[in-house]
């Protein structure tokens, strides 16, 4: 009897929030998870220890550094020999509304946000695809945002980067489909994470929830379920899709 196949999944930003839950749910589906983190090694080690199954590993990288994606993918390939799933989850959200920051602050936050939310996922996808070609294909799941469609008045770089990520994913889907590498994008709205807690528990928290017809923000478990489905189960013909997950707070036509 052939040994069971356990796909290797690289999840960026897996030490907290959505990424942590994605890693846990992928491991529950018998994937071997490459847990990426930036600074909080203690949190990443706690996640690693709690993952079901075996064969998981930690990888540290600051994805705003231009050389980091190449080092990260090379490390995962050395450890596992392959990458079957890439989940581009890591990202940052920094306020820099026009009129509220200096030009120097604007430039710094713009460059850092675009580097983390668009440039790094693009480079990681390119590099992971090289490995996937050698193993008869794979899947890439990008985590975007409803902000890509409705705009982010106080964080314009975030909205711009996520819109770029949407277009990038669709371009990559077209380019890689003949090689059986499939690309999917999930665009959540507000999600109950520690990164969002300051907003949800702040003075605008009630207003944010009122804007969601469902009456609540999404949970990390809901987002992770959608990601894992795209990563492991979604029909191949869905490649290039962008799926909304925002409680009907923003509906595209």
C-alpha positions as a printed NumPy array, in Angstrom:
array([[  0.   ,   0.   ,   0.   ],
       [  1.312,   3.438,  -0.953],
       [  2.172,   5.801,   1.865],
       [ -0.373,   8.547,   2.564],
       [  0.403,  11.88 ,   0.929],
       [  0.773,  14.802,   3.306],
       [  1.006,  18.089,   1.367],
       [  3.449,  20.733,   2.481],
       [  1.774,  24.089,   3.162],
       [  3.702,  27.31 ,   3.754],
       [  1.542,  29.748,   5.731],
       [  2.947,  33.238,   6.159],
       [  2.075,  35.217,   9.267],
       [  1.127,  32.01 ,  11.063],
       [  2.047,  33.006,  14.61 ],
       [ -1.23 ,  34.811,  15.329],
       [ -4.736,  35.627,  14.166],
       [ -5.974,  34.265,  10.858],
       [ -2.648,  32.624,  10.   ],
       [ -2.539,  30.692,  13.264],
       [ -6.014,  29.29 ,  12.647],
       [ -5.195,  28.44 ,   9.023],
       [ -2.109,  26.535,  10.168],
       [ -4.131,  24.602,  12.729],
       [ -6.874,  23.668,  10.271],
       [ -4.387,  22.633,   7.575],
       [ -2.558,  20.447,  10.087],
       [ -5.889,  18.884,  11.051],
       [ -6.251,  17.904,   7.387],
       [ -2.866,  16.123,   7.645],
       [ -0.812,  18.78 ,   5.889],
       [  2.751,  19.387,   7.01 ],
       [  2.829,  23.073,   7.849],
       [  5.728,  25.47 ,   7.416],
       [  4.864,  28.065,  10.06 ],
       [  6.261,  31.459,   9.091],
       [  6.646,  34.237,  11.65 ],
       [  8.424,  37.578,  11.808],
       [  9.404,  38.462,  15.386],
       [  7.372,  36.591,  17.989],
       [  9.233,  33.294,  18.194],
       [  7.581,  32.34 ,  21.483],
       [  4.115,  32.611,  19.933],
       [  5.246,  30.685,  16.859],
       [  6.743,  27.92 ,  18.982],
       [  3.488,  27.673,  20.939],
       [  1.56 ,  27.323,  17.682],
       [  3.964,  24.683,  16.419],
       [  3.64 ,  22.658,  19.612],
       [ -0.157,  22.78 ,  19.428],
       [ -0.526,  21.699,  15.81 ],
       [ -2.059,  18.259,  15.303],
       [  0.027,  15.729,  13.447],
       [  3.769,  15.731,  12.907],
       [  6.379,  17.053,  10.525],
       [  5.748,  20.783,  10.971],
       [  8.515,  23.391,  11.199],
       [  9.162,  27.071,  11.992],
       [ 10.638,  29.671,   9.654],
       [ 11.469,  33.281,  10.561],
       [ 11.581,  36.088,   7.995],
       [ 10.903,  39.821,   7.763],
       [  9.005,  39.888,   4.488],
       [  9.48 ,  43.635,   4.058],
       [ 13.158,  42.893,   3.351],
       [ 13.667,  42.318,  -0.406],
       [ 15.801,  39.188,   0.018],
       [ 13.543,  37.534,   2.602],
       [ 11.099,  35.712,   0.27 ],
       [ 13.928,  33.874,  -1.491],
       [ 15.47 ,  32.826,   1.802],
       [ 12.13 ,  31.686,   3.202],
       [ 11.188,  29.533,   0.221],
       [ 14.69 ,  28.069,   0.027],
       [ 14.493,  27.14 ,   3.703],
       [ 11.143,  25.415,   3.295],
       [ 12.377,  23.486,   0.26 ],
       [ 15.484,  22.375,   2.151],
       [ 13.383,  21.184,   5.082],
       [ 10.541,  19.521,   3.186],
       [ 11.759,  19.04 ,  -0.373],
       [  8.593,  20.555,  -1.808],
       [  5.836,  23.136,  -1.43 ],
       [  2.324,  22.088,  -2.422],
       [  0.372,  25.005,  -0.945],
       [  1.354,  28.616,  -0.364],
       [ -0.943,  30.786,   1.753],
       [  0.02 ,  34.452,   1.455],
       [ -1.545,  35.611,   4.701],
       [  1.085,  37.881,   6.29 ],
       [  0.319,  41.574,   6.022],
       [  0.382,  44.89 ,   7.824],
       [ -2.128,  47.709,   8.213],
       [ -0.743,  51.164,   8.994],
       [ -2.686,  54.404,   9.165],
       [ -1.332,  57.224,   6.997],
       [ -4.296,  59.311,   5.934],
       [ -3.511,  62.29 ,   3.717],
       [ -3.414,  65.401,   5.862],
       [ -2.588,  63.432,   9.02 ],
       [  1.047,  62.533,   8.352],
       [  4.149,  64.204,   6.989],
       [  5.413,  63.279,   3.539],
       [  8.306,  61.365,   5.101],
       [  5.864,  59.329,   7.212],
       [  3.647,  58.815,   4.158],
       [  6.566,  57.441,   2.134],
       [  7.77 ,  55.155,   4.922],
       [  4.36 ,  53.646,   5.617],
       [  3.477,  53.377,   1.935],
       [  6.683,  51.524,   1.09 ],
       [  6.462,  49.173,   4.068],
       [  2.78 ,  48.373,   3.486],
       [  3.208,  47.658,  -0.211],
       [  6.312,  45.579,   0.477],
       [  4.494,  43.364,   2.983],
       [  1.091,  43.13 ,   1.322],
       [  1.951,  42.973,  -2.382],
       [  5.636,  42.669,  -3.216],
       [  6.397,  39.833,  -0.786],
       [  3.369,  37.715,  -1.827],
       [  4.307,  38.232,  -5.486],
       [  7.886,  37.125,  -4.923],
       [  6.856,  34.197,  -2.73 ],
       [  4.384,  33.067,  -5.381],
       [  7.023,  33.232,  -8.116],
       [  9.47 ,  31.212,  -6.041],
       [  6.94 ,  28.671,  -4.784],
       [  5.692,  28.13 ,  -8.335],
       [  9.209,  27.135,  -9.37 ],
       [  9.077,  24.329,  -6.831],
       [  5.51 ,  23.383,  -7.708],
       [  6.503,  22.87 , -11.347],
       [  8.823,  20.081, -10.256],
       [  6.092,  18.266,  -8.319],
       [  3.22 ,  18.399, -10.821],
       [  1.491,  21.531,  -9.577],
       [  0.169,  23.143,  -6.453],
       [ -2.076,  25.863,  -5.075],
       [ -1.572,  29.469,  -4.01 ],
       [ -4.127,  31.243,  -1.811],
       [ -3.844,  35.   ,  -1.364],
       [ -5.536,  36.811,   1.522],
       [ -6.844,  40.122,   0.205],
       [ -9.448,  42.454,   1.73 ],
       [-12.74 ,  44.138,   0.971],
       [-10.643,  47.311,   1.22 ],
       [ -9.31 ,  46.449,  -2.225],
       [-12.768,  47.266,  -3.608],
       [-14.208,  49.925,  -1.317],
       [-10.982,  51.787,  -0.568],
       [ -9.203,  52.558,   2.692],
       [ -9.388,  56.31 ,   3.364],
       [ -7.013,  56.244,   6.33 ],
       [ -4.735,  53.476,   5.026],
       [ -4.584,  54.029,   1.257],
       [ -1.468,  51.921,   0.767],
       [ -3.299,  48.947,   2.257],
       [ -6.232,  49.299,  -0.138],
       [ -3.898,  49.813,  -3.085],
       [ -1.715,  46.835,  -2.188],
       [ -4.69 ,  44.513,  -1.754],
       [ -6.185,  45.672,  -5.064],
       [ -2.837,  44.921,  -6.646],
       [ -2.828,  41.503,  -4.989],
       [ -6.208,  40.748,  -6.558],
       [ -4.958,  41.644, -10.027],
       [ -1.709,  39.788,  -9.458],
       [ -3.567,  36.63 ,  -8.448],
       [ -5.7  ,  36.723, -11.559],
       [ -2.653,  37.312, -13.771],
       [ -0.825,  34.441, -12.111],
       [ -3.838,  32.156, -12.478],
       [ -3.814,  32.756, -16.228],
       [ -0.079,  32.198, -16.481],
       [  0.154,  29.073, -14.337],
       [ -3.04 ,  27.129, -15.075],
       [ -1.388,  25.147, -17.908],
       [  1.161,  23.94 , -15.349],
       [ -1.537,  22.814, -12.884],
       [ -0.707,  25.591, -10.437],
       [ -3.96 ,  27.154,  -9.291],
       [ -4.362,  30.564,  -7.687],
       [ -7.248,  31.691,  -5.487],
       [ -7.94 ,  34.907,  -3.576],
       [-10.076,  35.404,  -0.464],
       [-11.178,  38.946,   0.424],
       [-12.398,  39.182,   4.039],
       [-13.943,  42.19 ,   5.711],
       [-13.496,  42.763,   9.432],
       [-12.232,  39.685,  11.271],
       [-12.092,  39.161,  15.031],
       [ -8.317,  39.216,  15.515],
       [ -5.959,  40.944,  17.912],
       [ -4.879,  43.23 ,  15.056],
       [ -8.478,  44.421,  14.653],
       [ -9.285,  44.541,  18.36 ],
       [ -8.259,  48.164,  18.792],
       [-10.75 ,  49.21 ,  16.131],
       [-13.566,  46.849,  17.124],
       [-13.324,  47.726,  20.81 ],
       [-12.745,  51.427,  20.198],
       [-15.226,  54.271,  19.766],
       [-16.102,  53.156,  16.215],
       [-16.672,  49.517,  17.156],
       [-20.464,  49.704,  17.232],
       [-20.509,  51.616,  13.954],
       [-18.337,  48.94 ,  12.305],
       [-20.716,  46.178,  13.367],
       [-23.805,  48.161,  12.289],
       [-22.319,  48.279,   8.797],
       [-22.375,  44.457,   8.615],
       [-25.818,  43.01 ,   7.771],
       [-24.805,  39.718,   9.38 ],
       [-24.574,  41.597,  12.671],
       [-21.05 ,  40.565,  13.594],
       [-17.52 ,  40.395,  12.241],
       [-16.114,  37.179,  10.808],
       [-14.222,  34.731,  13.006],
       [-10.757,  33.461,  12.206],
       [-12.247,  29.969,  12.019],
       [-14.573,  31.048,   9.211],
       [-11.752,  32.611,   7.235],
       [ -9.524,  29.595,   7.781],
       [-12.222,  27.181,   6.642],
       [-12.532,  29.081,   3.385],
       [ -8.76 ,  29.173,   2.92 ],
       [ -8.327,  25.461,   3.608],
       [-11.125,  24.646,   1.162],
       [ -9.411,  26.7  ,  -1.53 ],
       [ -6.041,  25.168,  -0.682],
       [ -7.156,  21.554,  -0.727],
       [-10.649,  21.058,  -2.136],
       [-11.884,  23.812,  -4.456],
       [-12.491,  22.816,  -8.082],
       [ -9.549,  23.559, -10.317],
       [-11.814,  25.581, -12.604],
       [-12.128,  28.169,  -9.836],
       [ -8.542,  29.276, -10.403],
       [ -8.381,  33.051, -10.688],
       [-11.421,  33.605,  -8.467],
       [-11.789,  36.277,  -5.792],
       [-14.177,  35.243,  -3.015],
       [-15.765,  37.755,  -0.618],
       [-16.152,  36.964,   3.076],
       [-17.571,  40.082,   4.713],
       [-21.046,  39.389,   6.092],
       [-22.65 ,  41.182,   3.097],
       [-21.078,  44.475,   4.173],
       [-19.714,  45.073,   0.687],
       [-21.338,  43.424,  -2.326],
       [-19.694,  43.604,  -5.735],
       [-21.633,  43.566,  -9.006]])
